[in-house]
Amino acid sequence: MLTLNRHSIKDKQAWAAAGVSLPRFDLDQMIQATEADPVWIHFGSGNIFRAFIARLQQDLLNQGLASRGIIASDTFDYDILHKIYTPFDNLTLLVSLKADGSLDKDLIASVADTVAADSSDARAMAKLRRIFTNPGLQIISFTITEKGYALRNLKGEYLPVVTADLKDGPGHARHAMSMVTALLWSRFQAGARPVAMCSMDNCSHNGEKLRNSVLEIARAWQAAGFVPAAFTAYVSDERQVSFPWSMIDKITPRPDATVQAMLTAAGIADMAPIVTSKNTFIAPFVNSEVPQYLVIEDRFPNGRPPLEKAGVYMTDRDTVNQTERMKVTTCLNPLHTALAVTGCLLGYKRISEEMRDPDLKALVEKIGYKEGMPVVTDPGILSPTDFIHEVIDVRLPNPFMPDTPQRIATDTSQKVGIRYGETIKSYLASTQLDVNTLTAIPFAIAAWLRYLLAVDDQGAAMACSSDPMLETLQQQLQTVKWNQPDSYAHQLQPILANAALFGSDLCACGLGKKIETYFVAMLAGPGSVRQTLKAAAY
């Protein structure tokens, strides 16, 4: 059996027999060059990083267009580094799943090193400071999920960890944003060299979110006397510290048992997933779809790798914003969320199976083609029509993609304001469009709120995916009972009026009553979700 490590991959013939493409660069030379002069560190060591971002740098290394790899770090789940990276010499097996059932297997070897962003680990912090103070460092990138940038809860209060960080200063940073701000402070002290802070997370205005959080920490530390005004000025100056915006798109589901079995049958050992102490389900391999898109604002004050040679669209901020808005508010993300919450209620376990359900397919087609497309701006570099056709006709129906509605339903409270709220705001701002004509989007919002009752369409108990607002929202709905429509006494209204959640007050804009009507209809016993779906989707 083949084992995933640097010694084993020297047996090129054996790996070729297993159908695995190996890196075409000198791994030892790359690691040495990266240690001597690191140019790229990435925070967030999960599947999207391994399947996409690390693959980009591997492509450049294979072409001879780069000589150094990426250093992977994590501010939250150190077990990923200790149990998935270190035992396998920082190598990853990438399995790309095609719609015809065939696989591409690539060994990703562009991660040169790992380091936990743990302020209680003096050795790790010394290593991070050495990386951050290297004059040649070009990119500090992130895939930490949208909630990783949040300093406050929905009430506007600092999270407890942030309160502690602001009190204790840069030497004891724990929150991801405090940690990177503290490391930027080290870079400032070492000569204030330029660098790019590049969020590659799947959220709107990701660079702006990152910049706002870093600046808020810096200003608070300045006010408390921990850092001088010159440091805040350094972070504020995008000629010195830039925060390019980006749009990323690639579906990387949790590792699938069928894929693991296929790898084992091919003679590759030790591919079993683990569950970390932070409840991350992850494996030495990543299974992903083939299509991928990354659009980045070309603002890198200390230089950058030639990412365009690896298929990245390097462009201006307006184009990034339009492309991201196209995907996140119309062509993919709203469809995903609608399938996720409704699919859970209807008992589905695969997104691809949902796309064979004519009612669900009609729902997402209506959300995308009819309700979303009228407010989409064509970014020029990607066609919205072509993009959404690929999503609906190729990507979501791919029967070999083991993606689940339960995974997509994670953190929905952090997403609905963008995925649906932006389209609603565009309708409200338009003189040609009437927000009251919307039906599929209000249904999707109502389905999410119905999902929070943790009861499926047949009345069986159903687990809800993790969400930072789950407990709060469920408490607000605790008196609403399935199969008892009369238990509804307008408990939704305070939720729907929360502009911080939805981007606008849905009661004031006229959609609240429609959402309430759908919600109450879905309380009316077995099959009521299905019947309400039919009414909204056609």
C-alpha positions in Angstrom: 0.0 0.0 0.0 1.1 3.5 -0.8 1.5 6.0 2.1 1.2 9.8 1.8 4.6 11.1 2.7 7.7 12.7 1.1 9.6 9.4 1.0 6.8 7.5 -0.6 6.3 9.9 -3.5 9.8 9.2 -4.7 8.3 6.0 -6.1 6.8 7.7 -9.1 5.9 4.5 -10.9 3.8 3.2 -8.0 1.9 6.5 -7.7 1.4 6.6 -11.4 -0.1 3.1 -11.3 -2.5 4.4 -8.7 -3.6 7.1 -11.1 -2.1 10.0 -9.1 -0.4 12.9 -10.7 2.7 14.0 -8.8 4.3 17.4 -8.4 6.9 18.3 -11.1 9.2 20.4 -9.0 11.9 19.7 -6.5 10.1 19.5 -3.1 13.2 19.8 -1.0 14.4 22.9 -2.8 11.0 24.5 -2.5 10.9 23.9 1.2 14.4 25.3 1.7 13.6 28.4 -0.4 10.4 29.0 1.5 12.1 28.8 4.9 14.8 31.2 3.8 12.5 33.7 2.2 8.8 33.2 2.8 6.5 35.1 0.4 3.0 33.7 1.3 1.3 32.6 4.5 -2.3 31.5 4.6 -4.7 31.4 7.6 -7.4 28.8 7.4 -6.1 25.3 6.6 -9.2 23.6 5.6 -10.5 22.0 2.4 -11.0 25.1 0.2 -7.4 26.0 0.8 -6.0 22.6 0.1 -8.2 22.0 -3.0 -7.9 25.4 -4.6 -5.4 27.9 -3.3 -2.6 25.4 -2.6 -3.3 24.0 -6.0 -2.8 27.4 -7.6 0.7 27.7 -6.2 1.4 24.1 -7.2 0.5 25.0 -10.8 3.0 27.9 -10.7 5.7 25.7 -9.1 5.1 23.0 -11.8 5.5 25.7 -14.5 8.7 27.0 -13.0 7.0 30.4 -12.3 7.4 30.2 -8.5 10.2 28.8 -6.3 8.5 29.0 -2.9 5.4 27.4 -1.5 2.8 28.5 1.0 3.0 28.3 4.8 -0.3 27.1 6.2 -1.6 28.5 9.6 -4.7 28.2 11.6 -6.1 30.5 14.3 -8.9 28.2 15.4 -8.5 24.4 14.8 -4.8 23.5 15.5 -5.7 19.8 15.2 -6.0 20.2 11.4 -2.3 21.1 11.3 -1.2 18.5 13.9 -3.3 15.6 12.6 -3.8 16.1 8.9 -0.8 18.1 7.8 2.2 17.0 10.0 1.6 13.2 9.8 1.5 13.4 6.0 4.4 15.8 5.5 2.0 18.6 4.6 0.9 16.7 1.5 -2.7 16.4 0.3 -4.4 14.1 -2.1 -6.9 16.1 -4.2 -9.7 14.1 -5.8 -11.6 16.0 -8.5 -15.1 14.5 -9.1 -16.4 14.8 -12.7 -20.1 14.5 -13.7 -19.3 11.4 -15.7 -18.1 9.6 -12.6 -14.4 9.7 -13.5 -11.8 11.1 -11.1 -8.6 13.1 -11.3 -6.2 12.5 -8.5 -3.5 15.0 -7.8 -0.9 15.1 -5.0 -0.7 18.7 -3.7 2.8 19.5 -2.3 2.9 23.3 -2.4 2.5 23.7 1.4 6.1 24.2 2.6 5.4 24.4 6.4 2.7 24.8 9.0 2.4 26.9 12.2 -0.4 27.3 14.6 -1.4 30.9 15.4 -1.5 30.2 19.1 -0.4 33.0 21.4 0.1 30.5 24.2 2.8 28.8 22.2 6.0 30.9 22.3 7.8 28.8 19.7 4.9 29.1 17.2 4.6 32.9 17.8 8.3 33.4 17.3 8.0 31.5 14.0 5.1 33.6 12.9 6.9 36.8 13.8 9.9 35.7 11.7 7.6 35.1 8.7 5.7 38.4 9.1 8.9 40.4 9.5 10.5 38.9 6.3 10.9 41.8 3.9 9.9 39.6 0.9 6.6 38.5 2.4 4.0 39.4 -0.3 0.7 37.8 0.6 -1.2 37.1 3.9 -4.3 35.3 2.7 -7.4 33.9 4.5 -10.1 31.3 4.3 -11.4 31.5 7.9 -15.2 31.7 7.0 -17.2 34.9 7.2 -17.7 34.6 11.0 -13.9 34.6 11.4 -13.8 38.4 10.7 -16.6 39.3 13.1 -15.6 41.2 16.3 -19.2 41.7 17.5 -22.4 39.8 17.9 -25.7 40.9 16.3 -26.4 43.2 19.3 -23.2 45.1 18.5 -21.4 43.9 21.5 -17.8 42.8 21.4 -17.3 39.0 21.5 -15.8 38.0 24.9 -12.5 37.0 23.2 -12.2 40.3 21.5 -12.9 42.2 24.8 -10.0 40.3 26.3 -7.7 41.0 23.4 -8.4 44.7 23.5 -7.6 44.7 27.2 -4.5 42.5 27.0 -2.9 44.0 23.9 -0.9 42.5 21.0 1.2 40.2 23.2 -1.8 38.0 24.1 -4.0 38.0 20.9 -6.4 35.1 20.5 -9.1 36.1 18.0 -8.0 35.7 14.4 -8.3 39.5 13.7 -6.3 40.4 16.8 -3.7 37.8 16.0 -3.0 39.1 12.5 -3.1 42.7 13.7 -0.5 41.8 16.4 1.7 40.2 13.7 1.3 43.3 11.5 2.6 45.3 14.5 5.7 43.1 14.4 6.1 43.8 10.7 5.7 47.6 11.3 8.4 47.5 14.0 10.7 45.6 11.7 10.6 48.3 9.0 7.0 48.8 8.0 7.4 46.9 4.8 4.4 46.7 2.4 2.3 43.5 2.2 -1.2 42.4 0.9 -3.8 41.1 3.3 -6.0 39.0 0.9 -9.2 37.5 2.0 -10.3 34.6 -0.2 -13.4 33.8 1.8 -16.8 33.2 0.2 -18.4 36.4 1.4 -19.3 39.8 0.1 -16.7 42.6 0.3 -14.3 40.2 2.0 -11.4 42.6 1.8 -13.4 45.3 3.3 -14.5 43.1 6.2 -10.9 42.1 6.9 -9.7 45.7 6.7 -12.4 47.0 9.0 -11.7 44.4 11.6 -8.0 44.9 11.6 -8.3 48.6 11.7 -10.8 48.4 14.6 -8.3 46.4 16.6 -5.4 48.7 15.7 -7.3 51.8 16.7 -8.5 50.3 20.0 -4.9 49.3 20.8 -3.7 52.8 19.9 -6.4 54.3 22.2 -5.2 52.0 25.0 -1.5 52.9 24.5 -0.3 49.6 23.1 0.6 50.9 19.7 1.4 54.4 18.3 -0.6 56.3 15.8 2.0 55.6 13.2 1.1 51.9 13.3 -2.6 52.7 12.7 -1.6 55.0 9.8 0.5 52.2 8.3 -2.4 49.7 8.4 -4.7 52.4 7.0 -2.5 53.2 4.0 -3.3 50.7 1.2 -0.1 51.6 -0.5 1.6 49.9 2.4 -1.0 47.3 3.7 -3.5 46.5 1.0 -6.7 44.6 1.5 -7.7 43.3 -2.0 -11.2 42.1 -2.6 -11.8 38.7 -4.1 -14.5 36.3 -5.3 -13.9 32.6 -4.8 -16.0 29.7 -6.0 -15.3 26.0 -5.7 -17.4 23.4 -3.9 -15.4 21.2 -1.5 -17.7 18.9 0.4 -16.7 17.0 3.5 -14.6 13.9 2.7 -16.9 11.1 1.4 -16.7 7.4 2.4 -17.1 6.4 -1.3 -14.1 8.4 -2.3 -12.1 7.0 0.6 -13.0 3.5 -0.5 -11.9 4.2 -4.1 -8.6 5.5 -2.9 -8.1 2.4 -0.7 -8.9 0.2 -3.7 -6.3 2.1 -5.7 -3.7 1.1 -3.1 -3.4 4.2 -1.0 -3.4 3.7 2.7 -4.5 5.7 5.8 -7.1 7.9 4.1 -9.6 7.7 6.9 -11.2 11.0 8.0 -10.8 12.4 11.6 -13.0 14.6 13.7 -10.9 17.3 15.4 -11.5 18.6 18.9 -13.2 21.6 17.3 -15.5 19.2 15.5 -14.0 19.6 12.0 -14.5 16.5 9.8 -11.5 16.3 7.6 -9.3 13.7 5.9 -5.8 13.4 4.3 -7.7 13.8 1.0 -10.0 16.5 -0.3 -12.9 15.7 -2.7 -14.1 18.6 -4.8 -15.8 19.5 -8.0 -13.8 20.5 -11.1 -15.1 24.0 -11.9 -13.4 26.8 -9.9 -13.2 30.5 -10.1 -11.1 33.0 -8.3 -11.2 36.7 -9.1 -8.8 39.0 -7.2 -8.3 42.8 -7.1 -4.8 43.3 -8.4 -3.5 45.4 -5.4 -0.2 43.8 -4.1 2.2 46.5 -2.9 5.1 44.1 -2.3 4.6 42.1 -5.5 2.8 38.8 -6.1 3.1 35.4 -7.9 1.8 35.4 -11.5 -1.5 34.0 -10.4 -3.1 34.7 -13.7 -0.9 32.0 -15.1 -2.7 29.6 -12.8 -6.2 30.7 -14.0 -6.9 33.5 -11.6 -8.7 36.6 -12.9 -6.6 39.6 -11.8 -8.7 42.7 -12.2 -9.9 45.9 -10.5 -12.2 46.2 -7.4 -15.3 47.1 -9.3 -15.1 44.0 -11.4 -14.4 41.8 -8.4 -17.4 43.3 -6.6 -19.7 42.8 -9.6 -18.4 39.2 -10.1 -18.9 38.4 -6.4 -22.3 40.0 -6.3 -23.3 38.0 -9.4 -22.4 34.7 -7.6 -23.3 35.4 -4.0 -26.6 37.2 -4.6 -28.0 35.4 -7.6 -26.1 32.7 -9.5 -25.0 30.2 -6.9 -25.2 31.0 -3.2 -28.9 31.9 -2.9 -29.7 28.6 -4.7 -27.5 26.6 -2.4 -29.1 28.1 0.7 -32.6 27.4 -0.6 -31.7 23.8 -1.4 -30.0 23.4 1.9 -32.8 24.4 4.3 -35.6 23.1 2.2 -33.7 19.9 1.5 -33.2 19.2 5.2 -36.9 19.7 5.8 -37.7 17.2 3.0 -35.2 14.6 4.2 -32.6 14.9 1.4 -29.0 13.9 2.1 -27.4 15.0 -1.2 -27.7 18.3 -3.1 -27.5 16.4 -6.4 -30.6 14.4 -5.4 -32.5 17.6 -4.7 -31.8 18.7 -8.3 -33.8 15.7 -9.5 -36.8 16.9 -7.5 -38.9 19.0 -10.0 -40.3 21.3 -7.2 -36.8 22.1 -5.8 -35.4 22.6 -9.3 -38.2 25.0 -10.1 -37.6 26.9 -6.9 -33.9 27.5 -7.6 -34.6 28.3 -11.3 -37.1 30.9 -10.1 -34.8 32.4 -7.5 -32.0 32.6 -10.1 -33.4 33.2 -13.5 -36.6 35.1 -12.7 -36.0 37.0 -9.4 -32.3 37.4 -9.3 -31.1 38.0 -12.8 -33.0 41.3 -13.3 -30.7 43.0 -10.7 -27.4 41.4 -11.8 -24.7 43.5 -13.3 -22.6 41.7 -15.9 -19.0 41.9 -14.7 -17.6 41.4 -18.2 -15.1 38.7 -17.4 -17.7 36.1 -16.6 -21.2 35.8 -18.2 -23.9 35.6 -15.5 -26.1 33.6 -17.9 -23.4 31.1 -18.7 -22.4 30.9 -15.0 -25.9 30.2 -13.7 -26.5 27.6 -16.5 -23.4 25.8 -15.4 -24.5 25.9 -11.8 -28.0 24.6 -12.4 -27.3 22.2 -15.3 -23.9 20.9 -14.5 -22.5 21.6 -11.0 -25.4 21.2 -8.6 -26.8 18.0 -10.4 -23.4 16.3 -10.4 -24.3 12.9 -8.9 -20.8 12.2 -7.9 -20.4 15.3 -5.8 -21.1 14.1 -2.2 -22.3 17.5 -1.0 -25.1 17.7 1.6 -27.8 20.2 2.4 -26.7 19.8 6.0 -23.3 21.2 5.3 -24.6 24.1 3.2 -27.1 25.0 6.0 -24.2 25.8 8.4 -24.1 29.5 9.5 -27.2 30.5 7.5 -27.8 33.5 9.8 -24.5 34.9 8.6 -25.5 34.5 4.9 -29.1 35.4 4.4 -28.5 39.2 4.5 -26.3 38.9 1.5 -27.7 36.0 -0.4 -31.3 37.3 -0.3 -31.0 40.8 1.3 -29.0 42.3 -1.5 -31.6 41.3 -4.1 -34.4 42.6 -1.9 -32.6 46.0 -1.5 -32.1 46.2 -5.3 -35.8 45.7 -5.8 -36.6 48.3 -3.2 -34.3 50.8 -4.9 -35.6 50.1 -8.4 -38.3 52.2 -10.1 -39.1 49.3 -12.5 -39.2 46.4 -10.1 -41.8 45.6 -7.4 -40.5 43.8 -4.3 -44.0 42.4 -3.8 -43.7 40.3 -6.9 -41.1 38.1 -5.2 -42.2 34.7 -4.1 -39.3 32.2 -4.2 -37.0 34.4 -2.2 -39.5 35.0 0.6 -40.3 31.3 0.6 -36.6 30.5 1.0 -36.4 32.8 4.0 -39.5 31.3 5.5 -38.1 27.8 4.9 -35.0 28.7 6.8 -37.1 30.0 9.8 -39.2 26.8 9.6 -36.0 24.8 9.5 -35.0 26.4 12.9 -37.9 24.5 14.6 -35.7 21.3 14.1 -38.7 19.3 12.9 -38.9 17.9 9.3 -41.8 17.8 7.0 -43.1 14.6 8.5 -42.9 15.8 12.0 -39.7 13.9 13.0 -37.0 15.6 15.0 -34.2 17.0 12.9 -30.7 18.2 13.8 -29.9 21.8 12.8 -26.4 22.6 11.5 -24.2 24.8 13.6 -24.9 28.6 13.5 -23.8 31.3 15.8 -27.4 32.6 16.1 -29.0 29.2 16.4 -29.7 29.2 20.1 -30.9 32.8 20.1 -33.3 32.3 17.1 -34.6 29.1 18.4 -35.4 30.7 21.7 -37.4 33.4 19.9 -39.4 30.6 18.2 -39.8 28.2 21.1 -43.5 28.7 21.4 -44.2 27.9 17.7 -45.2 24.2 17.4 -45.3 22.0 14.4 -48.8 20.8 13.4 -50.2 23.7 15.4 -50.6 26.7 13.1 -52.5 28.5 15.9 -49.4 28.5 18.0 -48.0 31.2 15.7 -48.5 34.6 17.3 -46.2 36.8 15.1 -43.1 35.4 16.7 -41.3 36.0 13.4 -41.8 39.8 13.4 -38.9 40.8 15.6 -36.6 38.5 13.6 -37.9 39.8 10.2 -37.5 43.4 11.3 -33.8 42.9 12.2 -32.0 44.8 9.4 -28.7 43.5 10.8 -29.8 40.0 9.9 -31.5 40.5 6.5 -30.0 43.8 5.3 -33.3 45.6 5.6 -36.4 45.6 7.8 -38.5 43.0 6.0 -41.7 44.0 7.8 -41.3 47.6 6.8 -40.6 46.8 3.2 -43.7 44.7 2.8 -42.3 41.2 2.6 -42.9 40.3 6.2 -46.5 39.2 5.8 -45.7 37.0 2.8 -42.9 35.3 4.7 -45.2 34.8 7.7 -47.9 33.3 5.5 -45.4 30.8 4.0 -44.1 30.0 7.5 -47.5 29.3 9.0 -48.5 27.2 6.0 -45.5 25.0 6.7 -46.7 24.3 10.2 -49.9 22.5 9.0 -48.8 19.0 9.5 -47.1 16.3 7.3 -46.4 17.4 3.8 -47.1 21.1 4.4 -43.5 22.1 3.5 -44.0 20.3 0.1 -47.3 21.9 -0.5 -46.0 25.4 0.3 -43.0 24.8 -1.9 -45.2 24.0 -4.8 -47.2 27.2 -4.3 -44.1 29.4 -4.2 -42.0 27.7 -6.9 -44.3 27.8 -9.9 
